[in-house]
Amino acid sequence: MPSKVNLKLPRSLWTARDSMGLAMNTLASIKLRTSNGIDANGVKFKGYSKKPIFVAKRGARLKPKGGVESRSGKSIFYAGGYKEYKHKSRERSDAPGSTDSAEVDLVLSGNMMNSLEVKDATPTGFVIGLNQHAQYGYIVNETREFLGLSPKDIEILIKTVEIEVRKKIAK
């Protein structure tokens, strides 16, 4: 389900354009929080599975690297599960000062995060969701809730609205 934010502000002070600006900033916050491995409740995402898996060479969004090639040569085996596949295939750096995102950042191809968008913005609120190209993100959201606002996101949103309204009143 998309994430909806309702605003109860005087229409003389708050417009659909204001909501759109706030929504775009909120969208950026959600993407940043998710890339840091934090869910909509402000908690780290559960780690990736360590259950052994085979990943097909064809059709995989992230080309499998490392692992052990299967006898058929059509897939790669990872004894350490999805966690090992993602770690080896992304060539993550464990070096101090590395700019890699969190281990669990919900980014494989980038399609899901790039498909997050502002669906609607009115003077009374906005809706953030996924476009038609990444509807599977709603299924991902059921196990790793990233759509929505963390307590910190809400705090930032309230502060931003307060600052914008004060600016308008001061005019």
Contact map, one row per residue, 1 for C-alpha under 8 A:
111000000000000000000000000000000000000000000000000000000000000000000000000000000000000000000000000000000000000000000000000000001000000001000000000000000000000000000000000
111100000000000000000000000000000000000000000000000000000000000000000000000000000000000000000000000000000000000000000000000000111100000000000000001100000000000000000000000
111110000000000000000000000000000000000000000000000000000000000000000000000000000000000000000000000000000000000000000000000000111000000000000000001110000000000000000000000
011111000000000000000000000000000000000000000000000000000000000000000000000000000000000000000000000000000000000000000000000011110000000000000000000100000000000000000000000
001111100000000000000000000000000000000000000000000000000000000000000000000000000000000000000000000000000000000000000000000011100000000000000000000000000000000000000000000
000111110000000000000000000000000000000000000000000000000000000000000000000000000000000000000000000000000000000000000000000111000000000000000000000000000000000000000000000
000011111000000000000000000000000000000000000000000000000000000000000000000000000000000000000000000000000000000000000000001110000000000000000000000000000000000000000000000
000001111100000000000000000000000000000000000000000000000000000000000000000000000000000000000000000000000000000000000000000100000000000000000000000000000000000000000000000
000000111110110000000000000000000000000000000000000000000000000000000000000000000000000000000000000000000000000000000000000100000000000000000000000000000000000000000000000
000000011111110000000000000000000000000000000000000000000000000000000000000000000000000000000000000000000000000000000000000000000000000000000000000000000000000000000000000
000000001111111000000000000000000000000000000000000000000000000000000000000000000000000000000000000000000000000000000000001000000000000000000000000000000000000000000000000
000000000111111000000000000000000000000000000000000000000000000000000000000000000000000000000000000000000000000000000000000000000000000000000000000000000000000000000000000
000000001111111000000000000000000000000000000000000000000000000000000000000000000000000000000000000000000000000000000000000000000000000000000000000000000000000000001001100
000000001111111101100000000000000000000000000000000000000000000000000000000000000000000000000000000000000000000000000000001000000000000000000000000000000000000000001000000
000000000011111111100000000000000000000000000000000000000000000000000000000000000000000000000000000000000000000000000000011000000000000000000000000000000000000000000000000
000000000000011111110000000000000000000000000000000000000000000000000000000000000000000000000000000000000000000000000000111110000000000000000000000000000000000000000000000
000000000000001111111000000000000000000000000000000000000000000000000000000000000000000000000000000000000000000000000000111000000000000000000000000000000000000000000000000
000000000000011111111100000000000000000000000000000000000000000000000000000000000000000000000000000000000000000000000000001000000000000000000000000000000000000000000000000
000000000000011111111110000000000000000000000000000000000000000000000000000000000000000000000000000000000000000000000000111111000000000000000000000000000000000000000000000
000000000000000111111111000000000000000000000000000000000000000000000000000000000000000000000000000000000000000000000101110001000000000000000000000000000000000000000000000
000000000000000011111111100000000000000000000000000000000000000000000000000000000000000000000000000000000000000000000000000000000000000000000000000000000000000000000000000
000000000000000001111111110000000000000000000000000000000000000000000000000000000000000000000000000000000000000000000000000000000000000000000000000000000000100110000000000
000000000000000000111111111000000000000000000000000000000000000000000000000000000000000000000000000000000000000000000100100001110000000000000000000000000000000000000000000
000000000000000000011111111100000000000000000000000000000000000000000000000000000000000000000000000000000000000000000100000000000000000000000000000000000000000000000000000
000000000000000000001111111110000000000000000000000000000000000000000000000000000000000000000000000000000000000000000000000000000000000000000000000000000000000000000000000
000000000000000000000111111111000000000000000000000000000000000000000000000000000000000000000000000000000000000000000000000000000000000000000000000000001000100000000000000
000000000000000000000011111111100000000000000000000000000000000000000000000000000000000000000000000000000000000000011100000000010000000000000000000000000000000000000000000
000000000000000000000001111111110000000000000000000000000000000000000000000000000000000000000000000000000000000000000000000000000000000000000000000000000000000000000000000
000000000000000000000000111111111000000000000000000000000000000000000000000000000000000000000000000000000000000000000000000000000000000000000000000000001000000000000000000
000000000000000000000000011111111100000000000000000000000000000000000000000000000000000000000000000000000000000000000000000000000000000000000000011110001000000000000000000
000000000000000000000000001111111110000000000000000000000000000000000000000000000000000000000000000000000000000010000000000000000000000000000000000000000000000000000000000
000000000000000000000000000111111111000000000000000000000000000000000000000000000000000000000000000000000000000000000000000000000000000000000000000000000000000000000000000
000000000000000000000000000011111111111000000000000000000000000000000000000000000000000000000000000000000000000000000000000000000000000000000000000000000000000000000000000
000000000000000000000000000001111111111000000000000000000000000000000000000000000000000000000000000000001100000000000000000000000000000000000000010000000000000000000000000
000000000000000000000000000000111111110000000000000000000000000000000000000000000000000000000000000011011110000000000000000000000000000000000000000000000000000000000000000
000000000000000000000000000000011111110000000000000000000000000000000000000000000000000000000000000011001000000000000000000000000000000000000000000000000000000000000000000
000000000000000000000000000000001111111000011000000000000000000000000000000000000000000000000000000011111100000000000000000000000000000000000000000000000000000000000000000
000000000000000000000000000000001111111111111000000000000000000000000000000000000000000000000000000000001000000000000000000000000000000000000000010000000000000000000000000
000000000000000000000000000000001100111111111000000000000000000000000000000000000000000000000000000000000000000000000000000000000000000000000001110001000000000000000000000
000000000000000000000000000000000000011111100000000000000000000000000000000000000000000000000000000000000000000000000000000000000000000000000000111111100000000000000000000
000000000000000000000000000000000000011111100000000000000000000000000000000000000000000000000000000000000000000000000000000000000000000000000000100011100000000000000000000
000000000000000000000000000000000000011111110000000000000000000000000000000000000000000000000000000000000000000000000000000000000000000000000000000001110000000000000000000
000000000000000000000000000000000000011111111000000000000000000000000000000000000000000000000000000000000000000000000000000000000000000000000000000000000000000000000000000
000000000000000000000000000000000000111001111100000000000000000000000000000000000000000000000000000000000000000000000000000000000000000000000000000000000000000000000000000
000000000000000000000000000000000000111000111110000000000000000000000000000000000000000000000000000000011000000000000000000000000000000000000001000000000000000000000000000
000000000000000000000000000000000000000000011111000000000000000000000000000000000000000000000000000000010000000000000000000000000000000000000001000000000000000000000000000
000000000000000000000000000000000000000000001111100000000000000000000000000000000010000000000000000000110000000000000000000000000000000000000000000000000000000000000000000
000000000000000000000000000000000000000000000111110000000000000000000000000000000110000000000000000000010000000000000000000000000000000000000000000000000000000000000000000
000000000000000000000000000000000000000000000011111000000000000000000000000000001110000000000000000000000000000000000000000000000000000000000000000000000000000000000000000
000000000000000000000000000000000000000000000001111100000000000000000000000000111111000000000000000000000000000000000000000000000000000000000000000000000000000000000000000
000000000000000000000000000000000000000000000000111110000000000000000000000000111100000000000000000000000000000000000000000000000000000000000000000000000000000000000000000
000000000000000000000000000000000000000000000000011111000000000000000000000011111100000000000000000000000000000000000000000000000000000000000000000000000000000000000000000
000000000000000000000000000000000000000000000000001111100000000000000000000011111100000000000000000000000000000000000000000000000000000000000000000000000000000000000000000
000000000000000000000000000000000000000000000000000111110000000000000000001111000000000000000000000000000000000000000000000000000000000000000000000000000000000000000000000
000000000000000000000000000000000000000000000000000011111001000100000000001111000000000000000000000000000000000000000000000000000000000000000000000000000000000000000000000
000000000000000000000000000000000000000000000000000001111111000100000000011100000000000000000000000000000000000000000000000000000000000000000000000000000000000000000000000
000000000000000000000000000000000000000000000000000000111111001100000000011100000000000000000000000000000000000000000000000000000000000000000000000000000000000000000000000
000000000000000000000000000000000000000000000000000000011111000000000000010000000000000000000000000000000000000000000000000000000000000000000000000000000000000000000000000
000000000000000000000000000000000000000000000000000000011111100000000000000000000000000000000000000000000000000000000000000000000000000000000000000000000000000000000000000
000000000000000000000000000000000000000000000000000000111111111100000000000000000000000000000000000000000000000000000000000000000000000000000000000000000000000000000000000
000000000000000000000000000000000000000000000000000000000011111000000000000000000000000000000000000000000001100000000000000000000000000000000000000000000000000000000000000
000000000000000000000000000000000000000000000000000000000001111100000000000000000000000011000000000000000001100000000000000000000000000000000000000000000000000000000000000
000000000000000000000000000000000000000000000000000000001001111110000000000000000000000010000000000000000000000000000000000000000000000000000000000000000000000000000000000
000000000000000000000000000000000000000000000000000000111001011111100000000100000000100110000000000000000000000000000000000000000000000000000000000000000000000000000000000
000000000000000000000000000000000000000000000000000000000000001111100000000000000000100110000000000000000000000000000000000000000000000000000000000000000000000000000000000
000000000000000000000000000000000000000000000000000000000000000111110000000000000000100110000000000000000000000000000000000000000000000000000000000000000000000000000000000
000000000000000000000000000000000000000000000000000000000000000111111000000111100000100100000000000000000000000000000000000000000000000000000000000000000000000000000000000
000000000000000000000000000000000000000000000000000000000000000001111100000111000000000000000000000000000000000000000000000000000000000000000000000000000000000000000000000
000000000000000000000000000000000000000000000000000000000000000000111110111110000000000000000000000000000000000000000000000000000000000000000000000000000000000000000000000
000000000000000000000000000000000000000000000000000000000000000000011111111110000000000000000000000000000000000000000000000000000000000000000000000000000000000000000000000
000000000000000000000000000000000000000000000000000000000000000000001111100000000000000000000000000000000000000000000000000000000000000000000000000000000000000000000000000
000000000000000000000000000000000000000000000000000000000000000000000111111000000000000000000000000000000000000000000000000000000000000000000000000000000000000000000000000
000000000000000000000000000000000000000000000000000000000000000000001111111100000000000000000000000000000000000000000000000000000000000000000000000000000000000000000000000
000000000000000000000000000000000000000000000000000000011100000000001101111100000000000000000000000000000000000000000000000000000000000000000000000000000000000000000000000
000000000000000000000000000000000000000000000000000001111000000000001101111110000000000000000000000000000000000000000000000000000000000000000000000000000000000000000000000
000000000000000000000000000000000000000000000000000001111000000100111100111111000000000000000000000000000000000000000000000000000000000000000000000000000000000000000000000
000000000000000000000000000000000000000000000000000111100000000000111100001111100000000000000000000000000000000000000000000000000000000000000000000000000000000000000000000
000000000000000000000000000000000000000000000000000111100000000000110000000111111101100000000000000000000000000000000000000000000000000000000000000000000000000000000000000
000000000000000000000000000000000000000000000000011110000000000000100000000011111001000000000000000000000000000000000000000000000000000000000000000000000000000000000000000
000000000000000000000000000000000000000000000000011110000000000000000000000001111111100000000000000000000000000000000000000000000000000000000000000000000000000000000000000
000000000000000000000000000000000000000000000000111110000000000000000000000001111111100000000000000000000000000000000000000000000000000000000000000000000000000000000000000
000000000000000000000000000000000000000000000001111110000000000000000000000001011111110000000000000000000000000000000000000000000000000000000000000000000000000000000000000
000000000000000000000000000000000000000000000011110000000000000000000000000000011111111000000000000000000000000000000000000000000000000000000000000000000000000000000000000
000000000000000000000000000000000000000000000000010000000000000000000000000001111111111100000000000000000000000000000000000000000000000000000000000000000000000000000000000
000000000000000000000000000000000000000000000000000000000000000111100000000001011111111110000000000000000000000000000000000000000000000000000000000000000000000000000000000
000000000000000000000000000000000000000000000000000000000000000000000000000000000111111111000000000000000001000000000000000000000000000000000000000000000000000000000000000
000000000000000000000000000000000000000000000000000000000000000000000000000000000011111111110000000000100000000000000000000000000000000000000000000000000000000000000000000
000000000000000000000000000000000000000000000000000000000000000111100000000000000001111111110000000000000000000000000000000000000000000000000000000000000000000000000000000
000000000000000000000000000000000000000000000000000000000000011111000000000000000000111111100000000000000000000000000000000000000000000000000000000000000000000000000000000
000000000000000000000000000000000000000000000000000000000000010000000000000000000000011111110000000000000000000000000000000000000000000000000000000000000000000000000000000
000000000000000000000000000000000000000000000000000000000000000000000000000000000000001111111000000000000000000000000000000000000000000000000000000000000000000000000000000
000000000000000000000000000000000000000000000000000000000000000000000000000000000000001101111100000100000000000000000000000000000000000000000000000000000000000000000000000
000000000000000000000000000000000000000000000000000000000000000000000000000000000000000000111110010100000000000000000000000000000000000000000000000000000000000000000000000
000000000000000000000000000000000000000000000000000000000000000000000000000000000000000000011111010000000000000000000000000000000000000000000000000000000000000000000000000
000000000000000000000000000000000000000000000000000000000000000000000000000000000000000000001111110000000000000000000000000000000000000000000000000000000000000000000000000
000000000000000000000000000000000000000000000000000000000000000000000000000000000000000000000111110000000000000000000000000000000000000000000000000000000000000000000000000
000000000000000000000000000000000000000000000000000000000000000000000000000000000000000000000011111000000000000000000000000000000000000000000000000000000000000000000000000
000000000000000000000000000000000000000000000000000000000000000000000000000000000000000000001111111100000000000000000000000000000000000000000000000000000000000000000000000
000000000000000000000000000000000000000000000000000000000000000000000000000000000000000000000000111110000000000000000000000000000000000000000000000000000000000000000000000
000000000000000000000000000000000000000000000000000000000000000000000000000000000000000000011000011111000000000000000000000000000000000000000000000000000000000000000000000
000000000000000000000000000000000011100000000000000000000000000000000000000000000000000000000000001111101000000000000000000000000000000000000000000000000000000000000000000
000000000000000000000000000000000011100000000000000000000000000000000000000000000000000000000000000111111000000000000000000000000000000000000000000000000000000000000000000
000000000000000000000000000000000000100000000010000000000000000000000000000000000000001000000000000011111000000000000000000000000000000000000000000000000000000000000000000
000000000000000000000000000000000010100000001111000000000000000000000000000000000000000000000000000001111110000000000000000000000000000000000000000000000000000000000000000
000000000000000000000000000000000111110000001000000000000000000000000000000000000000000000000000000011111110000000000000000000000000000000000000000000000000000000000000000
000000000000000000000000000000000110100000000000000000000000000000000000000000000000000000000000000000011111000000000000000000000000000000000000000000000000000000000000000
000000000000000000000000000000000010000000000000000000000000000000000000000000000000000000000000000000011111111110000000000000000000000000000000000000000000000000000000000
000000000000000000000000000000000000000000000000000000000000110000000000000000000000010000000000000000000111111000000000000000000000000000000000000000000000000000000000000
000000000000000000000000000000000000000000000000000000000000110000000000000000000000000000000000000000000011111100000000000000000000000000000000000000000000000000000000000
000000000000000000000000000000000000000000000000000000000000000000000000000000000000000000000000000000000011111111000000000000000000000000000000000000000000000000000000000
000000000000000000000000000000000000000000000000000000000000000000000000000000000000000000000000000000000011111111100000000000000000110000000000000000000000000000000000000
000000000000000000000000000000000000000000000000000000000000000000000000000000000000000000000000000000000010111111110000000000000100010010000000000000000000000000000000000
000000000000000000000000000000100000000000000000000000000000000000000000000000000000000000000000000000000010011111110000000000000000000000000000000000000000000000000000000
000000000000000000000000000000000000000000000000000000000000000000000000000000000000000000000000000000000000011111111000000000000000000000000000000000000000000000000000000
000000000000000000000000000000000000000000000000000000000000000000000000000000000000000000000000000000000000001111111000000000000110110000000000000000000000000000000000000
000000000000000000000000001000000000000000000000000000000000000000000000000000000000000000000000000000000000000111111100000000011110000000000000000000000000000000000000000
000000000000000000000000001000000000000000000000000000000000000000000000000000000000000000000000000000000000000001111110000000011110000000000000000000000000000000000000000
000000000000000000010011001000000000000000000000000000000000000000000000000000000000000000000000000000000000000000011111100001111000000000000000000000000000000000000000000
000000000000000000000000000000000000000000000000000000000000000000000000000000000000000000000000000000000000000000001111100001111000000000000000000000000000000000000000000
000000000000000000010000000000000000000000000000000000000000000000000000000000000000000000000000000000000000000000000111110001110000000000000000000000000000000000000000000
000000000000000110110010000000000000000000000000000000000000000000000000000000000000000000000000000000000000000000000111111111100000000000000000000000000000000000000000000
000000000000001110110000000000000000000000000000000000000000000000000000000000000000000000000000000000000000000000000001111111000000000000000000000000000000000000000000000
000000100010011111100000000000000000000000000000000000000000000000000000000000000000000000000000000000000000000000000000111110000000000000000000000000000000000000000000000
000001111000000100100000000000000000000000000000000000000000000000000000000000000000000000000000000000000000000000000000111111000000000000000000000000000000000000000000000
000111100000000100100000000000000000000000000000000000000000000000000000000000000000000000000000000000000000000000000000111111100000000000000000000000000000000000000000000
000111000000000000110010000000000000000000000000000000000000000000000000000000000000000000000000000000000000000000000111110111110000000000000000000000000000000000000000000
011110000000000000000010000000000000000000000000000000000000000000000000000000000000000000000000000000000000000000000111100011111000000000000000000000000000000000000000000
011100000000000000000010001000000000000000000000000000000000000000000000000000000000000000000000000000000000000000011111000001111100000000000000000000000000000000000000000
111000000000000000000000000000000000000000000000000000000000000000000000000000000000000000000000000000000000000000011110000000111110000000000000001000000000000000000000000
010000000000000000000000000000000000000000000000000000000000000000000000000000000000000000000000000000000000000100111000000000011111111011000000000000000000000000000000000
000000000000000000000000000000000000000000000000000000000000000000000000000000000000000000000000000000000000000000111000000000001111111000000000000000000000000000000000000
000000000000000000000000000000000000000000000000000000000000000000000000000000000000000000000000000000000000000000000000000000000111111000000000000000000000000000000000000
000000000000000000000000000000000000000000000000000000000000000000000000000000000000000000000000000000000000001000100000000000000111111000000000000000000000000000000000000
000000000000000000000000000000000000000000000000000000000000000000000000000000000000000000000000000000000000001100100000000000000111111110000000000000000000000000000000000
000000000000000000000000000000000000000000000000000000000000000000000000000000000000000000000000000000000000000000000000000000000111111111100000000000000000000000000000000
000000000000000000000000000000000000000000000000000000000000000000000000000000000000000000000000000000000000000000000000000000000000011111110000000000000000000000000000000
000000000000000000000000000000000000000000000000000000000000000000000000000000000000000000000000000000000000000100000000000000000100011111111000000000000000000000000000000
100000000000000000000000000000000000000000000000000000000000000000000000000000000000000000000000000000000000000000000000000000000100001111111100000000000000000000000000000
000000000000000000000000000000000000000000000000000000000000000000000000000000000000000000000000000000000000000000000000000000000000001111111110000000000000000000000000000
000000000000000000000000000000000000000000000000000000000000000000000000000000000000000000000000000000000000000000000000000000000000000111111111100000000000000000000000000
000000000000000000000000000000000000000000000000000000000000000000000000000000000000000000000000000000000000000000000000000000000000000011111111111000000000000000000000000
000000000000000000000000000000000000000000000000000000000000000000000000000000000000000000000000000000000000000000000000000000000000000001111111100000000000000000000000000
000000000000000000000000000000000000000000000000000000000000000000000000000000000000000000000000000000000000000000000000000000000000000000111111100000000000000000000000000
000000000000000000000000000000000000001000001100000000000000000000000000000000000000000000000000000000000000000000000000000000000000000000011111110000000000000000000000000
000000000000000000000000000000000000001110000000000000000000000000000000000000000000000000000000000000000000000000000000000000000000000000011111111100000000000000000000000
000000000000000000000000000001000100011100000000000000000000000000000000000000000000000000000000000000000000000000000000000000000000000000001001111100000000000000000000000
011000000000000000000000000001000000000100000000000000000000000000000000000000000000000000000000000000000000000000000000000000001000000000001000111110000000000000000000000
011100000000000000000000000001000000000100000000000000000000000000000000000000000000000000000000000000000000000000000000000000000000000000000000111111000000000000000000000
001000000000000000000000000001000000000110000000000000000000000000000000000000000000000000000000000000000000000000000000000000000000000000000000001111111100000000000000000
000000000000000000000000000000000000001111000000000000000000000000000000000000000000000000000000000000000000000000000000000000000000000000000000000111111100000000000000000
000000000000000000000000000000000000000111000000000000000000000000000000000000000000000000000000000000000000000000000000000000000000000000000000000011111110000000000000000
000000000000000000000000000000000000000001000000000000000000000000000000000000000000000000000000000000000000000000000000000000000000000000000000000011111111000000000000000
000000000000000000000000010011000000000000000000000000000000000000000000000000000000000000000000000000000000000000000000000000000000000000000000000011111111100000000000000
000000000000000000000000000000000000000000000000000000000000000000000000000000000000000000000000000000000000000000000000000000000000000000000000000011111111110000000000000
000000000000000000000000000000000000000000000000000000000000000000000000000000000000000000000000000000000000000000000000000000000000000000000000000000111111111000000000000
000000000000000000000000000000000000000000000000000000000000000000000000000000000000000000000000000000000000000000000000000000000000000000000000000000011111111100000000000
000000000000000000000100010000000000000000000000000000000000000000000000000000000000000000000000000000000000000000000000000000000000000000000000000000001111111110000000000
000000000000000000000000000000000000000000000000000000000000000000000000000000000000000000000000000000000000000000000000000000000000000000000000000000000111111111000000000
000000000000000000000000000000000000000000000000000000000000000000000000000000000000000000000000000000000000000000000000000000000000000000000000000000000011111111100000000
000000000000000000000100000000000000000000000000000000000000000000000000000000000000000000000000000000000000000000000000000000000000000000000000000000000001111111110000000
000000000000000000000100000000000000000000000000000000000000000000000000000000000000000000000000000000000000000000000000000000000000000000000000000000000000111111111000000
000000000000000000000000000000000000000000000000000000000000000000000000000000000000000000000000000000000000000000000000000000000000000000000000000000000000011111111100000
000000000000000000000000000000000000000000000000000000000000000000000000000000000000000000000000000000000000000000000000000000000000000000000000000000000000001111111110000
000000000000000000000000000000000000000000000000000000000000000000000000000000000000000000000000000000000000000000000000000000000000000000000000000000000000000111111111000
000000000000110000000000000000000000000000000000000000000000000000000000000000000000000000000000000000000000000000000000000000000000000000000000000000000000000011111111100
000000000000000000000000000000000000000000000000000000000000000000000000000000000000000000000000000000000000000000000000000000000000000000000000000000000000000001111111110
000000000000000000000000000000000000000000000000000000000000000000000000000000000000000000000000000000000000000000000000000000000000000000000000000000000000000000111111111
000000000000100000000000000000000000000000000000000000000000000000000000000000000000000000000000000000000000000000000000000000000000000000000000000000000000000000011111111
000000000000100000000000000000000000000000000000000000000000000000000000000000000000000000000000000000000000000000000000000000000000000000000000000000000000000000001111111
000000000000000000000000000000000000000000000000000000000000000000000000000000000000000000000000000000000000000000000000000000000000000000000000000000000000000000000111111
000000000000000000000000000000000000000000000000000000000000000000000000000000000000000000000000000000000000000000000000000000000000000000000000000000000000000000000011111
